[in-house]
Amino acid sequence: MNTDLIKLFDSDEDAVRRVLADTLQGADDGELFIEHGQSESLSFDNGRLKGGSFNTDQGFGLRAVAGEAVGYAHAGELSLSALKRASDAVGAVTRGYSGSYAAAPQGTNKKLYGDENPIGEPSFEAKVALLSEIDAYLRGKDAKVRQVSASIAASWQVVDILRADGHRMHDVRPMTRLNISVVVGDGDRQESGSYGVGGRRGFGDFIAADNWRHGADEALRQALVNLEAIDAPAGTMDVVLSSGWPGVMLHEAVGHGLEGDFNRKKTSAFAGLLGSQVAAKGVTVVDDGTIESRRGSLTIDDEGTPSAYNVLIDDGKLVGYMQDRQNARLMGMKPTGNGRRESYAHVPMPRMTNTYMLSGGKTPDEIIASVKKGIYAVSFGGGQVDITSGKFVFGCTEAYLIEDGKIGAPVKGAMLIGNGPEAMQRISMIGNDMKLDTGMGNCGKGGQWVPVGVGQPHLRMNDMTVGGTRA
């Protein structure tokens, strides 16, 4: 298709721009966000194709910003009449208000991913055959396998962002993902394991035989480990977090608290702490939207600001927040390329991209050997966080006892309980093996979901509260 989305309107570009200019007269900021998106997903369960969907959607969102107020309207119809109706609604926010329209975002010539639409390659038939092969492979690996679920998904998003000052930005965003989960059983007991991989590129390497088999083996290995797991102990103990996906705890317990809107409104546990020591020495946390082809990366955010490498915590000191344009202006700061929205039907807000902790100087073996009695958390499932207090609870999907510096029996039911800012002070050792997750993260905020990345090296955290099922 033609990726010039303005040409999809039933009117010429000049007419669209006149409506936009009239709408944003007197506003501090705002834009017309136009989107065309396609998505496809297939799921295979219990030896058969269980679900399949293909969706095409397009529309626009019109926004005017006046101080702390936002006027927003959207429509799934790319017509001048729909735009004028949206303008009537959005324009109400600037009546009686006289602002100074903000300067346009700085441009960028850097592209972090290609324009290709990944939905058509491989074919529908080849994708179904792949899912069937994954199912057969896992069932043939171990007699304990009772259920296999596999899914494959792709999307292709084209966005145009028009501003009242004539500035226009364009981005084409591919995305693919493969997920595998397996349930194993022994008698009445059943346990599960899972693996996911994805990014902003075609399926390519993700579905190469060696790679999907590695993912299937990992899901099965985790399930079999959990089948042998004993009940997790409860109490206060040292915890070692593995590298990679366990960075999801950093994302939730710390990352959300460093988003600009929560700090401007002083509802974050980190509000007012810029320049303060909020983590142990040696802890450096960044949000980096500039990593090529990563799930959380963006060439430009959904306001047109180029994504950036943003240092949030430097050697334990809070040095920055993640900002969209509105909150940055209201806080006297610069936008950081973190203005994101789920779709044209949603208002942008400060959101993470790829958030991770930088490496330290310890090897994973050194960190584990330093713990006399504790828990080694290799993977996490769901968690809950209260942004205002910083309190969090995270469930481990793969964890082990550590006894006298050695990894012991696997445990089930382990929960990490704590407070984000306080937990950051409990980090006593940082590994030299920072790793990003495999590309499976989604983040929810304010009813919107966006793809993200997480990562960290191995970490030791002292005297953490662990919830379990035995004392």
Secondary structure, DSSP 8 states (H G I E B T S, - for coil): ----GGGGSSS-HHHHHHHHHHHTTT-SEEEEEEEEEEEEEEEEETTEEEEEEEEEEEEEEEEEEETTEEEEEEES---HHHHHHHHHHHGGGGTT---------------SS----GGGSS-HHHHHHHHHHHHHHHHHH-TTEEEEEEEEEEEEEEEEEE-TTS-EEEEEEEEEEEEEEEEEEETTEEEEEEEEEEESS-SGGGGSHHHHHHHHHHHHHHHHHHHT-EE-B-EEEEEEE-SSTTHHHHIIIIIGGGBHHHHHTT-STTTT-TTSB-S-TT--EEEETTSTT-TT--SB-TTS-B--EEEEEETTEE---B--HHHHHHTT----S-EE-SSTTS--EE--SEEEE---SB-HHHHHHT-SEEEEEEEEEEEEE-TTT-EEEEEEEEEEEEETTEEEEEEES-EEEEEHHHHHHTEEEEBS--EE--S-EEEEETTEEEEEEEEE--EEEEEEEEE-SB-
